[in-house]
């Protein structure tokens, strides 16, 4: 009985962390889509003006990033394809960290390291992903 309660606590803690991470990532994308992907992309081009990246690549990345963040966030939030979404979000953080390092924006790099840590924890503890669409589909 005690073991079942602990497992329930672990699943609850996992679900709450997964939900807040999913909402955070999804809202990054949604807020940028609401403001307009073109506007976000244009700001990125200006921000990366002195970085050794072609402007067209920064523009293209800025156009697709909001959709990617929104999709990954929604998947993590709902617990659908959770492991794959967390791995994809971790790879996205790698790309964002490279960009921030090119700008020498070490504060952003530190924040991205925190995201990477949380994604890694969620992947490591994935066995506790009991309150999710993945779990519901597995039981059916």
N, C-alpha and C positions, 0 to 999 in steps of 0.2 A: 504493500500500500504506500509506504513512504517513498519507495523507488518510483512508483507511478506519479506521485505528486511532484517529485523532483524533475522527472522527465517532462511533466506538464509545465512546470516553471521554466525549464530550459526552452521548450517549444514556444512558450509565451514570450520569453525574452528575445528569442530569435525572431519571431514574427514582428515584434515591436521595432527591433533594430532594422529588420528588412523593410518594413513599411516606411519608417522615417527616411532611410537611405533612398528608397524608391521615390517618395514624394519630393525629396530634395533634388534628385537628378531630373525627374520629370518636370518639375517647376523651372529648372534652369532652361530646359528646352521650350516649354510652353511660354514662358515670359519672353523669350527671344523671338518666338514665332509671332506672338501678339504684337511686339514692337516692329516686326518685319524682318525676315531673314536678310534681305538686302541691306537694311540699315545696320544690322549686326555685322554683316560681312564687310561693309564699308569701314566701320570702326576698327575691325581687325586689320584691314589693309593699312590704315593709318598707324595703328599701334605697332605693326610689324614692318614699318617703312625702312628701318635700319637693320633689320634681320636679314641674314643671307638666304632668303626664300623668295622665289618669284611671286610677284603680287597676284598673279592669276591663281596660284596654288592656295594662297591665303584666302582669297575671295571665294574659291570653290569650297574650301574647308568651312569657311564661315557660313556659307549657304546651307550645307548639309548638317553641320553640327547640331543645330536646334532640333531637327527631326530625330537624329540619332540619340541625343540625350532624352528626348521625350519618349521614344520607343523603349530604350533600355530602362528608363525610370518606371514606365508603366509595367514592364515585364517583372521587374524586381518588386514593385509595389504589390502586384497581384500574386506574385509567386508562381508565375507561368514561365517555364523554362529557366528557372531561377539560377541554376549553376551556370548555364551557358550565358545568361545575361550578365551575371557577376564577372565572369571571365572576360566577356566583351567590354564591359565597363572598365575593368582593370586595364585592358589594352588601350582603351580610349584615354585613360589617365596617363599611361606611358607617353602617348602622343602629345597630350596637353603639357606634360612635364617637359618634354623636349622643347616645345614652343616657349614655355616660360623660362627655361634655362637659356635659350637663345637670346631672350630679351634681358637676361640676368635679373629677372624678377623673382628673387629668392623667397620673398614672402608668399607668392603664389605657389612656388615649388614646395614650400613647407605645407601649405594647405593641401596641395595635391598628394603629398606624402601621407597626410592624415586620411584622405579618401582611400588611398591604396591600402592602408592598414585596415580600415573598416571593411573594404571589399574582401581582403584576404581573410579576415576573421569570419566573415559570412560564408566564404567558400569552405574554410576549415571546419566550421560548425554546421555545414549543410545538412548533416544527418538529423538536425533538430527542426528542419523545415516542415513541420507537421501541419501548420495552419496556412495552407497555400492551395492554389489551383493544382499545382503539381501533385500534392499529396491527395487531394480529392480525386484527381484522375487516376492515380495509382490504385486507390481503394476500389474504384469502379471496375 
